[in-house]
Amino acid sequence: HVAEAASCPPTIRVTVAEFVEQPHDTLELHE
């Protein structure tokens, strides 16, 4: 998994990390 993350652009890594770390409840609150 580390090798795959290293091959991705930093922007994608940050976006995926934030999406995975955020609980689904948080996404509903934003709506």
mmCIF entry with sequence, helices, sheets and N, C-alpha, C, O atoms, coordinates in Angstrom:
data_MODEL
# 
_entry.id   MODEL 
# 
_entity.id                         1 
_entity.type                       polymer 
_entity.pdbx_number_of_molecules   1 
# 
_entity_poly.entity_id                      1 
_entity_poly.type                           'polypeptide(L)' 
_entity_poly.nstd_linkage                   no 
_entity_poly.nstd_monomer                   no 
_entity_poly.pdbx_seq_one_letter_code       HVAEAASCPPTIRVTVAEFVEQPHDTLELHE 
_entity_poly.pdbx_seq_one_letter_code_can   HVAEAASCPPTIRVTVAEFVEQPHDTLELHE 
_entity_poly.pdbx_strand_id                 A 
# 
loop_
_entity_poly_seq.entity_id 
_entity_poly_seq.num 
_entity_poly_seq.mon_id 
_entity_poly_seq.hetero 
1 1  HIS n 
1 2  VAL n 
1 3  ALA n 
1 4  GLU n 
1 5  ALA n 
1 6  ALA n 
1 7  SER n 
1 8  CYS n 
1 9  PRO n 
1 10 PRO n 
1 11 THR n 
1 12 ILE n 
1 13 ARG n 
1 14 VAL n 
1 15 THR n 
1 16 VAL n 
1 17 ALA n 
1 18 GLU n 
1 19 PHE n 
1 20 VAL n 
1 21 GLU n 
1 22 GLN n 
1 23 PRO n 
1 24 HIS n 
1 25 ASP n 
1 26 THR n 
1 27 LEU n 
1 28 GLU n 
1 29 LEU n 
1 30 HIS n 
1 31 GLU n 
# 
_struct_asym.id          A 
_struct_asym.entity_id   1 
# 
loop_
_struct_conf.conf_type_id 
_struct_conf.id 
_struct_conf.pdbx_PDB_helix_id 
_struct_conf.beg_label_comp_id 
_struct_conf.beg_label_asym_id 
_struct_conf.beg_label_seq_id 
_struct_conf.pdbx_beg_PDB_ins_code 
_struct_conf.end_label_comp_id 
_struct_conf.end_label_asym_id 
_struct_conf.end_label_seq_id 
_struct_conf.pdbx_end_PDB_ins_code 
_struct_conf.beg_auth_comp_id 
_struct_conf.beg_auth_asym_id 
_struct_conf.beg_auth_seq_id 
_struct_conf.end_auth_comp_id 
_struct_conf.end_auth_asym_id 
_struct_conf.end_auth_seq_id 
_struct_conf.pdbx_PDB_helix_class 
_struct_conf.details 
_struct_conf.pdbx_PDB_helix_length 
HELX_P HELX_P1 AA1 VAL A 2  ? SER A 7  ? VAL A 2  SER A 7  1 ? 6  
HELX_P HELX_P2 AA2 PRO A 10 ? GLU A 21 ? PRO A 10 GLU A 21 1 ? 12 
HELX_P HELX_P3 AA3 HIS A 24 ? HIS A 30 ? HIS A 24 HIS A 30 1 ? 7  
# 
_struct_conf_type.id          HELX_P 
_struct_conf_type.criteria    ? 
_struct_conf_type.reference   ? 
# 
loop_
_atom_site.group_PDB 
_atom_site.id 
_atom_site.type_symbol 
_atom_site.label_atom_id 
_atom_site.label_alt_id 
_atom_site.label_comp_id 
_atom_site.label_asym_id 
_atom_site.label_entity_id 
_atom_site.label_seq_id 
_atom_site.pdbx_PDB_ins_code 
_atom_site.Cartn_x 
_atom_site.Cartn_y 
_atom_site.Cartn_z 
_atom_site.occupancy 
_atom_site.B_iso_or_equiv 
_atom_site.pdbx_formal_charge 
_atom_site.auth_seq_id 
_atom_site.auth_comp_id 
_atom_site.auth_asym_id 
_atom_site.auth_atom_id 
_atom_site.pdbx_PDB_model_num 
ATOM 1   N N  . HIS A 1 1  ? 0.838   -1.208 0.000  1.00 0.00 ? 1  HIS A N  1 
ATOM 2   C CA . HIS A 1 1  ? 0.000   0.000  0.000  1.00 0.00 ? 1  HIS A CA 1 
ATOM 3   C C  . HIS A 1 1  ? 0.879   1.267  0.000  1.00 0.00 ? 1  HIS A C  1 
ATOM 4   O O  . HIS A 1 1  ? 0.531   2.271  -0.622 1.00 0.00 ? 1  HIS A O  1 
ATOM 5   N N  . VAL A 1 2  ? 1.988   1.205  0.688  1.00 0.00 ? 2  VAL A N  1 
ATOM 6   C CA . VAL A 1 2  ? 2.877   2.370  0.744  1.00 0.00 ? 2  VAL A CA 1 
ATOM 7   C C  . VAL A 1 2  ? 3.401   2.686  -0.647 1.00 0.00 ? 2  VAL A C  1 
ATOM 8   O O  . VAL A 1 2  ? 3.488   3.852  -1.031 1.00 0.00 ? 2  VAL A O  1 
ATOM 9   N N  . ALA A 1 3  ? 3.751   1.657  -1.399 1.00 0.00 ? 3  ALA A N  1 
ATOM 10  C CA . ALA A 1 3  ? 4.281   1.870  -2.754 1.00 0.00 ? 3  ALA A CA 1 
ATOM 11  C C  . ALA A 1 3  ? 3.210   2.512  -3.631 1.00 0.00 ? 3  ALA A C  1 
ATOM 12  O O  . ALA A 1 3  ? 3.516   3.388  -4.439 1.00 0.00 ? 3  ALA A O  1 
ATOM 13  N N  . GLU A 1 4  ? 1.964   2.084  -3.479 1.00 0.00 ? 4  GLU A N  1 
ATOM 14  C CA . GLU A 1 4  ? 0.878   2.654  -4.287 1.00 0.00 ? 4  GLU A CA 1 
ATOM 15  C C  . GLU A 1 4  ? 0.667   4.123  -3.928 1.00 0.00 ? 4  GLU A C  1 
ATOM 16  O O  . GLU A 1 4  ? 0.459   4.951  -4.815 1.00 0.00 ? 4  GLU A O  1 
ATOM 17  N N  . ALA A 1 5  ? 0.717   4.448  -2.656 1.00 0.00 ? 5  ALA A N  1 
ATOM 18  C CA . ALA A 1 5  ? 0.516   5.834  -2.224 1.00 0.00 ? 5  ALA A CA 1 
ATOM 19  C C  . ALA A 1 5  ? 1.652   6.713  -2.731 1.00 0.00 ? 5  ALA A C  1 
ATOM 20  O O  . ALA A 1 5  ? 1.427   7.859  -3.119 1.00 0.00 ? 5  ALA A O  1 
ATOM 21  N N  . ALA A 1 6  ? 2.865   6.183  -2.728 1.00 0.00 ? 6  ALA A N  1 
ATOM 22  C CA . ALA A 1 6  ? 4.021   6.971  -3.171 1.00 0.00 ? 6  ALA A CA 1 
ATOM 23  C C  . ALA A 1 6  ? 3.923   7.279  -4.657 1.00 0.00 ? 6  ALA A C  1 
ATOM 24  O O  . ALA A 1 6  ? 4.418   8.310  -5.112 1.00 0.00 ? 6  ALA A O  1 
ATOM 25  N N  . SER A 1 7  ? 3.287   6.390  -5.416 1.00 0.00 ? 7  SER A N  1 
ATOM 26  C CA . SER A 1 7  ? 3.189   6.598  -6.863 1.00 0.00 ? 7  SER A CA 1 
ATOM 27  C C  . SER A 1 7  ? 2.088   7.598  -7.207 1.00 0.00 ? 7  SER A C  1 
ATOM 28  O O  . SER A 1 7  ? 2.047   8.108  -8.327 1.00 0.00 ? 7  SER A O  1 
ATOM 29  N N  . CYS A 1 8  ? 1.199   7.883  -6.259 1.00 0.00 ? 8  CYS A N  1 
ATOM 30  C CA . CYS A 1 8  ? 0.110   8.827  -6.511 1.00 0.00 ? 8  CYS A CA 1 
ATOM 31  C C  . CYS A 1 8  ? 0.566   10.253 -6.206 1.00 0.00 ? 8  CYS A C  1 
ATOM 32  O O  . CYS A 1 8  ? 1.428   10.462 -5.351 1.00 0.00 ? 8  CYS A O  1 
ATOM 33  N N  . PRO A 1 9  ? -0.007  11.227 -6.898 1.00 0.00 ? 9  PRO A N  1 
ATOM 34  C CA . PRO A 1 9  ? 0.308   12.635 -6.612 1.00 0.00 ? 9  PRO A CA 1 
ATOM 35  C C  . PRO A 1 9  ? -0.083  12.986 -5.179 1.00 0.00 ? 9  PRO A C  1 
ATOM 36  O O  . PRO A 1 9  ? -1.027  12.403 -4.646 1.00 0.00 ? 9  PRO A O  1 
ATOM 37  N N  . PRO A 1 10 ? 0.616   13.921 -4.546 1.00 0.00 ? 10 PRO A N  1 
ATOM 38  C CA . PRO A 1 10 ? 0.327   14.300 -3.151 1.00 0.00 ? 10 PRO A CA 1 
ATOM 39  C C  . PRO A 1 10 ? -1.130  14.713 -2.959 1.00 0.00 ? 10 PRO A C  1 
ATOM 40  O O  . PRO A 1 10 ? -1.728  14.414 -1.925 1.00 0.00 ? 10 PRO A O  1 
ATOM 41  N N  . THR A 1 11 ? -1.697  15.393 -3.942 1.00 0.00 ? 11 THR A N  1 
ATOM 42  C CA . THR A 1 11 ? -3.081  15.850 -3.814 1.00 0.00 ? 11 THR A CA 1 
ATOM 43  C C  . THR A 1 11 ? -4.023  14.670 -3.639 1.00 0.00 ? 11 THR A C  1 
ATOM 44  O O  . THR A 1 11 ? -4.917  14.701 -2.792 1.00 0.00 ? 11 THR A O  1 
ATOM 45  N N  . ILE A 1 12 ? -3.824  13.629 -4.438 1.00 0.00 ? 12 ILE A N  1 
ATOM 46  C CA . ILE A 1 12 ? -4.702  12.460 -4.349 1.00 0.00 ? 12 ILE A CA 1 
ATOM 47  C C  . ILE A 1 12 ? -4.498  11.762 -3.007 1.00 0.00 ? 12 ILE A C  1 
ATOM 48  O O  . ILE A 1 12 ? -5.462  11.307 -2.391 1.00 0.00 ? 12 ILE A O  1 
ATOM 49  N N  . ARG A 1 13 ? -3.256  11.674 -2.555 1.00 0.00 ? 13 ARG A N  1 
ATOM 50  C CA . ARG A 1 13 ? -2.995  11.003 -1.277 1.00 0.00 ? 13 ARG A CA 1 
ATOM 51  C C  . ARG A 1 13 ? -3.707  11.725 -0.144 1.00 0.00 ? 13 ARG A C  1 
ATOM 52  O O  . ARG A 1 13 ? -4.301  11.086 0.725  1.00 0.00 ? 13 ARG A O  1 
ATOM 53  N N  . VAL A 1 14 ? -3.652  13.054 -0.146 1.00 0.00 ? 14 VAL A N  1 
ATOM 54  C CA . VAL A 1 14 ? -4.298  13.828 0.921  1.00 0.00 ? 14 VAL A CA 1 
ATOM 55  C C  . VAL A 1 14 ? -5.810  13.666 0.847  1.00 0.00 ? 14 VAL A C  1 
ATOM 56  O O  . VAL A 1 14 ? -6.470  13.491 1.871  1.00 0.00 ? 14 VAL A O  1 
ATOM 57  N N  . THR A 1 15 ? -6.359  13.724 -0.364 1.00 0.00 ? 15 THR A N  1 
ATOM 58  C CA . THR A 1 15 ? -7.807  13.599 -0.527 1.00 0.00 ? 15 THR A CA 1 
ATOM 59  C C  . THR A 1 15 ? -8.286  12.239 -0.032 1.00 0.00 ? 15 THR A C  1 
ATOM 60  O O  . THR A 1 15 ? -9.279  12.151 0.691  1.00 0.00 ? 15 THR A O  1 
ATOM 61  N N  . VAL A 1 16 ? -7.589  11.191 -0.416 1.00 0.00 ? 16 VAL A N  1 
ATOM 62  C CA . VAL A 1 16 ? -7.975  9.842  0.007  1.00 0.00 ? 16 VAL A CA 1 
ATOM 63  C C  . VAL A 1 16 ? -7.837  9.706  1.515  1.00 0.00 ? 16 VAL A C  1 
ATOM 64  O O  . VAL A 1 16 ? -8.704  9.124  2.167  1.00 0.00 ? 16 VAL A O  1 
ATOM 65  N N  . ALA A 1 17 ? -6.756  10.237 2.075  1.00 0.00 ? 17 ALA A N  1 
ATOM 66  C CA . ALA A 1 17 ? -6.532  10.136 3.519  1.00 0.00 ? 17 ALA A CA 1 
ATOM 67  C C  . ALA A 1 17 ? -7.651  10.834 4.285  1.00 0.00 ? 17 ALA A C  1 
ATOM 68  O O  . ALA A 1 17 ? -8.170  10.296 5.263  1.00 0.00 ? 17 ALA A O  1 
ATOM 69  N N  . GLU A 1 18 ? -8.023  12.041 3.835  1.00 0.00 ? 18 GLU A N  1 
ATOM 70  C CA . GLU A 1 18 ? -9.088  12.776 4.517  1.00 0.00 ? 18 GLU A CA 1 
ATOM 71  C C  . GLU A 1 18 ? -10.419 12.050 4.380  1.00 0.00 ? 18 GLU A C  1 
ATOM 72  O O  . GLU A 1 18 ? -11.194 11.981 5.333  1.00 0.00 ? 18 GLU A O  1 
ATOM 73  N N  . PHE A 1 19 ? -10.684 11.504 3.188  1.00 0.00 ? 19 PHE A N  1 
ATOM 74  C CA . PHE A 1 19 ? -11.956 10.822 2.963  1.00 0.00 ? 19 PHE A CA 1 
ATOM 75  C C  . PHE A 1 19 ? -12.062 9.578  3.838  1.00 0.00 ? 19 PHE A C  1 
ATOM 76  O O  . PHE A 1 19 ? -13.120 9.291  4.398  1.00 0.00 ? 19 PHE A O  1 
ATOM 77  N N  . VAL A 1 20 ? -10.954 8.840  3.953  1.00 0.00 ? 20 VAL A N  1 
ATOM 78  C CA . VAL A 1 20 ? -10.967 7.607  4.745  1.00 0.00 ? 20 VAL A CA 1 
ATOM 79  C C  . VAL A 1 20 ? -11.074 7.923  6.232  1.00 0.00 ? 20 VAL A C  1 
ATOM 80  O O  . VAL A 1 20 ? -11.746 7.212  6.978  1.00 0.00 ? 20 VAL A O  1 
ATOM 81  N N  . GLU A 1 21 ? -10.401 9.006  6.661  1.00 0.00 ? 21 GLU A N  1 
ATOM 82  C CA . GLU A 1 21 ? -10.394 9.335  8.085  1.00 0.00 ? 21 GLU A CA 1 
ATOM 83  C C  . GLU A 1 21 ? -11.715 9.943  8.540  1.00 0.00 ? 21 GLU A C  1 
ATOM 84  O O  . GLU A 1 21 ? -12.097 9.802  9.701  1.00 0.00 ? 21 GLU A O  1 
ATOM 85  N N  . GLN A 1 22 ? -12.415 10.620 7.630  1.00 0.00 ? 22 GLN A N  1 
ATOM 86  C CA . GLN A 1 22 ? -13.673 11.264 8.011  1.00 0.00 ? 22 GLN A CA 1 
ATOM 87  C C  . GLN A 1 22 ? -14.787 10.234 8.192  1.00 0.00 ? 22 GLN A C  1 
ATOM 88  O O  . GLN A 1 22 ? -15.012 9.402  7.313  1.00 0.00 ? 22 GLN A O  1 
ATOM 89  N N  . PRO A 1 23 ? -15.483 10.288 9.327  1.00 0.00 ? 23 PRO A N  1 
ATOM 90  C CA . PRO A 1 23 ? -16.648 9.419  9.535  1.00 0.00 ? 23 PRO A CA 1 
ATOM 91  C C  . PRO A 1 23 ? -17.779 9.822  8.597  1.00 0.00 ? 23 PRO A C  1 
ATOM 92  O O  . PRO A 1 23 ? -17.872 10.979 8.188  1.00 0.00 ? 23 PRO A O  1 
ATOM 93  N N  . HIS A 1 24 ? -18.630 8.872  8.262  1.00 0.00 ? 24 HIS A N  1 
ATOM 94  C CA . HIS A 1 24 ? -19.738 9.178  7.359  1.00 0.00 ? 24 HIS A CA 1 
ATOM 95  C C  . HIS A 1 24 ? -20.676 10.207 7.996  1.00 0.00 ? 24 HIS A C  1 
ATOM 96  O O  . HIS A 1 24 ? -21.312 10.995 7.296  1.00 0.00 ? 24 HIS A O  1 
ATOM 97  N N  . ASP A 1 25 ? -20.754 10.189 9.332  1.00 0.00 ? 25 ASP A N  1 
ATOM 98  C CA . ASP A 1 25 ? -21.624 11.150 10.025 1.00 0.00 ? 25 ASP A CA 1 
ATOM 99  C C  . ASP A 1 25 ? -21.167 12.574 9.751  1.00 0.00 ? 25 ASP A C  1 
ATOM 100 O O  . ASP A 1 25 ? -21.993 13.476 9.605  1.00 0.00 ? 25 ASP A O  1 
ATOM 101 N N  . THR A 1 26 ? -19.858 12.781 9.680  1.00 0.00 ? 26 THR A N  1 
ATOM 102 C CA . THR A 1 26 ? -19.330 14.128 9.433  1.00 0.00 ? 26 THR A CA 1 
ATOM 103 C C  . THR A 1 26 ? -19.780 14.613 8.067  1.00 0.00 ? 26 THR A C  1 
ATOM 104 O O  . THR A 1 26 ? -20.128 15.783 7.908  1.00 0.00 ? 26 THR A O  1 
ATOM 105 N N  . LEU A 1 27 ? -19.776 13.722 7.075  1.00 0.00 ? 27 LEU A N  1 
ATOM 106 C CA . LEU A 1 27 ? -20.190 14.113 5.731  1.00 0.00 ? 27 LEU A CA 1 
ATOM 107 C C  . LEU A 1 27 ? -21.668 14.501 5.733  1.00 0.00 ? 27 LEU A C  1 
ATOM 108 O O  . LEU A 1 27 ? -22.069 15.417 5.015  1.00 0.00 ? 27 LEU A O  1 
ATOM 109 N N  . GLU A 1 28 ? -22.468 13.818 6.527  1.00 0.00 ? 28 GLU A N  1 
ATOM 110 C CA . GLU A 1 28 ? -23.899 14.124 6.573  1.00 0.00 ? 28 GLU A CA 1 
ATOM 111 C C  . GLU A 1 28 ? -24.125 15.480 7.246  1.00 0.00 ? 28 GLU A C  1 
ATOM 112 O O  . GLU A 1 28 ? -25.027 16.223 6.858  1.00 0.00 ? 28 GLU A O  1 
ATOM 113 N N  . LEU A 1 29 ? -23.312 15.802 8.246  1.00 0.00 ? 29 LEU A N  1 
ATOM 114 C CA . LEU A 1 29 ? -23.466 17.079 8.941  1.00 0.00 ? 29 LEU A CA 1 
ATOM 115 C C  . LEU A 1 29 ? -23.178 18.233 7.995  1.00 0.00 ? 29 LEU A C  1 
ATOM 116 O O  . LEU A 1 29 ? -23.823 19.279 8.079  1.00 0.00 ? 29 LEU A O  1 
ATOM 117 N N  . HIS A 1 30 ? -22.213 18.054 7.094  1.00 0.00 ? 30 HIS A N  1 
ATOM 118 C CA . HIS A 1 30 ? -21.887 19.117 6.135  1.00 0.00 ? 30 HIS A CA 1 
ATOM 119 C C  . HIS A 1 30 ? -23.072 19.372 5.208  1.00 0.00 ? 30 HIS A C  1 
ATOM 120 O O  . HIS A 1 30 ? -23.289 20.503 4.774  1.00 0.00 ? 30 HIS A O  1 
ATOM 121 N N  . GLU A 1 31 ? -23.832 18.332 4.907  1.00 0.00 ? 31 GLU A N  1 
ATOM 122 C CA . GLU A 1 31 ? -24.997 18.504 4.044  1.00 0.00 ? 31 GLU A CA 1 
ATOM 123 C C  . GLU A 1 31 ? -26.120 19.190 4.832  1.00 0.00 ? 31 GLU A C  1 
ATOM 124 O O  . GLU A 1 31 ? -27.198 19.431 4.288  1.00 0.00 ? 31 GLU A O  1 
# 
